Amino acid sequence: MKKLESLLWIAAAVVIFQGCKGNKGSTTAADSANEAKTTDTTQLKQHIAVDQNDAKFVVTAAADGMTEVDAGKMAVTKAKSTRIKNFATMMVNDHSKAGNELAKIAADKGITLPTAPDTTQKKKAAELSQKSGRDFDKAYVGAMVDGHKKAVSLFEDASKNLKDTTLRAFAIKTLPTLKMHLDSINAIKSSMK
């Protein structure tokens, strides 16, 4: 009975703690939740089936993917160029598909995902939403070039260094699509000059 009472107090503290962490951003809250978990199933903490570096990759990839989808949806309606609208549609489709696959893996591994892009990403999205016409197109293309350079680097590192074989396989499988996105957006950027 004393163990049950202790577990209830710990659970309540975790809920309160998570509520406080929510103000720092969804990715920070997810990282904190994953750090609180353990791979040691003999402990009374919630179980996570991967090490913290692998979990951090999942959180970063999920948040970045959500950002790509949100920006893509915005570009489908706001972009002036048909070529950029087509690229944006591809972003929504490809990143939604990858995000769904990653969410399933995360659930299987006990990894907490962010529920929204982080504060910095939201700020950039708000700035982008204030633009229109060619200014929007130019800003969106610049953001996609930068974002995909980071994504390719993240997934190249993950494909070599993740310890979890399922996550490493996901990174290896997703990397060619990200490289194709980068090539496509670089070609669009070059045509805008």
Protein Blocks (a to p, Z undefined) as FASTA:
>chain_A
ZZmmmmmmmmmmmmmmmmmmmmnojklmmmmmmmmpcfblkbmbdcdfbdfklmmmmmmm
mmmmmmmmmmmmmmmmmpmblklmmmmmmmmmmmmmmmmmmmmmmmmnopacdfbdcfkl
mmmmmmmmmpgcjllmmmmmmmmmmmmmmmmmmmmmmmmmpmblklmmmmmmmmmmmmmm
mmmmmmmmmmmZZ
